[in-house]
Amino acid sequence: MDVARRIRNLPPRALLATATAAVLIAGAGQLVFAQAAQPGAGARYVPIEESLIGQLPPAKRALVEQNAAAAALAASTRPQPPKSAPNLPGPVVRPTQAPPIGIVQEGQYPGNTYRFSNQWVGTIGGRATRVYAGSLANDSRQGVVLVDSSGGGRYLAPPGTGGLKIIDKRGDQLTLAAGSGSTVVFDLAARVFVPN
């Protein structure tokens, strides 16, 4: 009788949420209702005899019966899996395209602080490195090299060189065409502009 009192005292929402589970388990001869536990505690499962449903107040009994009918309808209309799975091939695995190596004309650097003309992609000292060449967005006369790697940074070209464009790489040095018509050299290992 203590169990029947617990069921009667369940809030309608808890009873509604758990009635579907009770219907699905009804074939085993017992119904199991999940009772909402006190805050901070986990849910408890209380086995209930089917005959106790008749002792519920009419409003709660109607909710249980309504959910039972809905669950039965859902179970009867659910598509059944095929008895034997067809012999399908596994997932298609496509090889990923290797990133470009060397001087790359396309590609954008995020943000609007710089105006880059191109970039170089490769490894320096065993580390993947990407180097952008161009100018400051707010001053096209100031050339800049941006090294995107661990220990990277922004390196301003000598004043008056203008925007830069990578035209060659030899060893650890990039040769850059300057907007002023000259060329400048940037040493990737030392991270400095060097005289050419």
N, C-alpha and C positions, 0 to 999 in steps of 0.2 A: 504494500500500500504506500510505502514511502516513495517508491519510484513513480507511482501514479501522481502523487502530490508534486513531485519534481517536474513532471511533464506539464501538469496544469499551470505551474508557476513560471514556465518558460515564457519569455517575451514573444509576441507574435512573430517578430522578425527572425529570431533564432529558430523558432519552430518551422517557419517557412523555409529557411535556408537548409535545415537538416532533414526535412521531410523527403526530399528527393533522394537523399542517400538511403533513407529507410526503405523506400520503394525498391531500389535497386538490390537491396540485400534480402528482401522479403522471401525470396525463393529458398533461403536457407532455413526457414521455419522460425526465425527470430527477426525482429527489427532492431536496428541499432540507431539510436538517435545520438547526435553529437550535442552535448549540452554546453552552452557558452559558459566558460569558467569565469571566475572572479578576475579583475584586472591583475596582470602580472603572472597569472597561472596559465598553463596550457589547456587545450580543450580536453574534456573527459568524454569517454564513450560509455554509455549505460545501456546494457542489453535490455530490451523491452519485449514482452510477449505481445503478440498481435492483438489479443483480446483487450488489452489496456487502452487501445485507441478509442474504443467505445465509451470509455470513462472520461474522455476529454470534454471540455465545454464545447458547445455547438460551433462557436466561431473558430476555435482552433481545429476541431475535427474537420470542418469545411476546408480549411487551408491545407490540412494534411491530404484530404481526398483530392483536392484540386491539383496539388503538386504531384500526387501519385498518378493521376490521369495524364498530366503533362509529361511526366517521366516515361510512362508506358508508351505514349505516342511517339516520343523522341526515340526510344529504344527500337520501336518497330519500324520506323522510317529511316533509320541510320543505314547507309550503304554497307554491305558486308565486303570484307576483303576477298580477293580471289583465292580459291582453294590452293592453287599453286602459282607462285610468282612467275611471270614470264622471264625468259632468259634475256635480260637487258644488259647492255654493256655498262661499265662503270662510268664515272664522271669523265668528261672530256677535259684533259689538262693541256692547256696551251702554254708553250714556253714563253716566258716573259722576255721582252726585248731588252737587250743590254743597253744601259745608258750610253749616250755618245761619249767618246773620248776624243780629246783634242780641242780644236777651236770650233765653237758652235755659234752659228749666226743667230739662230732663233732662241726664244726663251725670254721670259720676263722676270725681273726681280720684283718681289712684292713691295708695295709702297710707292710713294711718289717723291722720295728724297733725292733719288738719282735718276739719270737718263743714260742707260747703258746701251752701247752699240753692239757688243758681243760678249762672249765668255769663253773661258778655257776650262775643260773638265779633265781631271786625271788624278794621279797620286803624287804626293810630295812627301818624302820621308816615311813611306808606307801608309800614309793617311789619305783617304779620299778628300780631294780638294776641288773647289769650284772658284774660279776667279772671274769677276765681272770687270769690264773696262768701259769707261764713259766719262760723264761729267756730272757736276752737281746740277740738280734740277733748277735751282734758282740762280745759277751762274754757269753758263755754258763755256766760259773761258777757263774754268777751273777743272782740270782733268782729275780723275779719281780712279783708283783700283780698289776693289772690295774683295777681300779673301774670305771665302766662306768655308772654314775648316776650324778644327780646334786650334786655339791661339791666333785665329784670324783677326781681321779688323779692316779699318778704312785707312787708305794711304793716299794723301793728296800729292799730285804731280807737281813738279817745279812750277812756279807762277808763270803764266803766259803761254803754257803749252796748249791750252784748249782741250777739247774733248779727246779721249783716247780710244783706240781700237786695236785689239790684239791682232798682229799679223804673223808672228812666228814664235816658236818656243824651242830653245836649245838648252839642254841640261835643265838647270833650275831657273833659267832666265827667260822672261817674256819680252819680246820686242813689240813695242806699241807705236802705231802711227799717231802723231799728235795733230790736233786741229790746226796748229800753227804751220804745218808742213814739215816739221822735223820728226825724228824718231827718238823715243826714250826707251830705256831698258829697266825692267823691274825684276829684282832678284827674289824669287819665291822663298828660298830657304832663309835668307836674311831679312826679308820683308822690307826692302828699301829700294828706292830708285838709285841706279848706278850710272856713272858716265859711260857713254858708248863710244 
